[in-house]
Amino acid sequence: MIDEVARQGFIYAAVCDHSKSAFYANGLKEDRILQQRKEIDDFNKSSKIKVYHGIESDILKDGSLDYSEDILSEFQFIVASIHSLFNLSEVEMTNRIIRAVENPYTDILAHPTGRLLLSRDGYKVNIKKVIDACVANRVAIEINANPHRLDLDWRNLYYAREKGCLISINPDAHSTDGVSNIEYGIMIARKAGVQPREVLNCYEEKEFIKFINRKVKRTT
C-alpha cells in the first residue's frame, strides 16, 4: 500500500490500522503494536517516503480511547473514531465524542457522524458542538473519502471552515485500490470551497511534525 501511496505522489503517510476493539477487522492488540512499529522503523531506513506509525483508536462509550495512556504514547499519530453503540441519545453521543477530542493524544476525529450512504443513517450528534471542540483542542476533523461514507458531509464543512477547524482528507484505504478514494474526498472539500491551507494533508512534512507534537511529544 505504501508503494501505491508513493506512486500517487505523496511524500509521507501514516499507517493507522484498527485498534483492539475492532476484533472484526483484526485490530491490533498491544503485543502487535511494538512489532508493527519495528517494521515501520525498518521500512523507513530505506524508503523514499516517510511512514508514521498511527492507529485508528476506538472511542468507547464513556469517550475514552481503547488503549491505556502508556500504549497511546507509543504512537506517532492517533485517529479517534466510533464503531459501536450508535444508538445513544444526542447528548450522550455528543459528550462521548467531545471527551475523545479532548484526549491530548487525539489528532483526528474520523467519520464524525458515522453514516454509511444508502445503508445507515448517521448517529444523533450535535455536529456543531463537536466541531467547536475540535477547534478548541486543535484536533482535525476528517472527510472520510470512502465513497460509502463521505463523512464529514460537505454541508457541515461550511461551519467547520467558519470556525477555523483543520480538515483532514483520508482515503480510508484497506487495500491498494482504496488509496485513490482520496479523490472523492477532494471533490467534497472543493464543493465546500476548502482551501489547501485548511487541510492537514497539504502540510509540508515539517509542518505535519509540528502538528503531531502540538500537545504531546512524539518520537519522529
N, C-alpha and C positions, 0 to 999 in steps of 0.2 A: 504493500500500500504506500509506503514511503517513496518507493521508486516512482509510483504514479503521481504522487504529490510533487515530486521534483520535476517530473516530465511536464507537468502543467505550469511550472514556472515559479512555484513557491520557494522561498529561501529558508523558512523554518516552519515547524509544525509541532503540535502537541498530540501525543497519543493518550487518549482518555478512554480506557476500557471501562466497562460497567463494574460497579463495586459489588461487595459480597452479598448485599441484599438481593441483587438481581441474579438469583440462582438459575433462573430460566435462561439467562444469557451467559452462563458460565462466568459470572462475576468473580473478581479477584479476591480471594481470601488473603489474610495477612502474609502467609508464607510465600505466596506467589508474587507479592509486590516487590520484595527485595530482589527476587530473581529477575523480574522484568526490568527493574532499574539497572541492574548489572548489564543486561542485554542491550539496553538503550545506551548506556555509557560506552560499551564496547563498540556499538554501531557508530557512535559519534566520532570515534577516534579516526575513522577512515572515510566518513561521509561528507559530501559537499553541502548537504542540507542538515541543519541542526534540528534534532528531535528533543522535545521537552517531555518529561515524564509527568503525565497528568492522570486524572481519574474522574469519572462521572459518578459522584458520590450520591447515593440516595438520601433524600430528605425524609426522615422518619416522621411519625405522627406528631411528635412534640416539637418538630422543627430542627432537631439535632441532625447531624450527618452520621452516617453509619460506620464510622471509624473513630477510634479514640484520637485525642489530640496528638499523641505520640506518633501514630500512623499518619495522620493528616500532614504532620510536619515533614514527612519524608518526601512528599510530592512537590514538584515544582509548579504545579498548576492544578486547580480544582474547579470542576464544573459541578454545580448542585442541581438536582432535578428530582421530580416526583414521578414515581412509577407505581404507586399503590395508594389505597384509601382515598379514592376520588370523590366519595360521597359525603365529605364533611360540609358543614354549613359554610356560607361565605366568610363569616367572621373567623371561624376556626381555620379554614384553608388560608385565608389572608395572613393571619397571625403565624401560622406554620411556616409559610414561605418567607415572611419578613424575618423570622428568627434565623432561618438558614442564611439569608442575605447578610444578617448581622454577624455571622460567624467570620472571624478575621481570616480564615483560610479560604473562604469562598471568593472565586474570581469571576465566575459567570453563572448566571441563573439561566438554565436551559429550558426550552419549550415551556414557557411560563404559564400557559393556560391548559396544557395537556390535551389539546384537541387532536383528533385524527379525522381528517377530512373524509366525509361521506360515511363514516362508521362510528365516531364517538364525539359527542359534544365536549367542549372544554368544561372543567370543573368550575364551580361557583367561586369566584375570586374577585376582589376589588383590585383590578389591574393598575389603576392609578396609584393606589397606596403602595403597591408592590414596586412600581417604577420609582416612586418617591423614595422608597427605602433603598433601592439600588443606587440612586443618585447620592443619598446621604452617606452610604457606605462604600462608595466608589467601586461598585460591582457592575460589570457589563451585563446587559440583557441580550438574550440570544434571538436571532432569527434562525430558527431551525429550518434548513433548506431541504430537508427530506420532503418530496412532493406530497407525501401523505400527511404532513404536519403544517409546514409554512407558518410557524408559530414562533414569534410574535406576529399577529395579524398586522397587515400594513396600516390599518386604520388606527391602531394603538401606537404606531410609530410616530405619529404626529405629536402625541402628548410626550412620548419619550424624548423626542428632539427638542420640544419646547422646554423641557426641564433639564436638558443637557445630559441626558443619560447616554453613556457609552454603549455602543451596539457591537455585537459580535455575530458575524455571519458564518455559520458552521454547517458542513455538509451532512453531518450525522452518518458518516460513511462506515459501513460494516464490511465492505469489500472494495476492491479497486474500482468497480463500476460506480460506487457511491460517491467517489471523490468529486465527480463532475456535478453532483447535486448542488454544489455551491452556486452555480449559475442561476438556479431558481431563487435562491436567497438574495442574490444581487438584484434580480428583477424586482423582488418585493421591496427591497431597500430603495431602489430607484423610483418605484411607484410613489413612495412617501417623500421623495426628494432628499434622501440621506446622502450626505457628502462624505468623501473618503476620510476627512479629518475626524469624523464621528464614529469611525469603525475601527475596532481593535485590530482586526486582521490587516489593516492598512498601515499599521505602525511599522517603522523600521525596527529591526531586532533589538537595538539598544533601548528603544522606547518601550518595547514589549517587556524587556528585562526589568526596566524601571517600574512598569505596571505591576508585575507579579511580585515585586518587592515593596510595594507601597505600604503594606501593613505588617507583613511578616517577612523575615529574612529567608530567602530561598538560595540553595546552592545551585549555581548555574555553570 
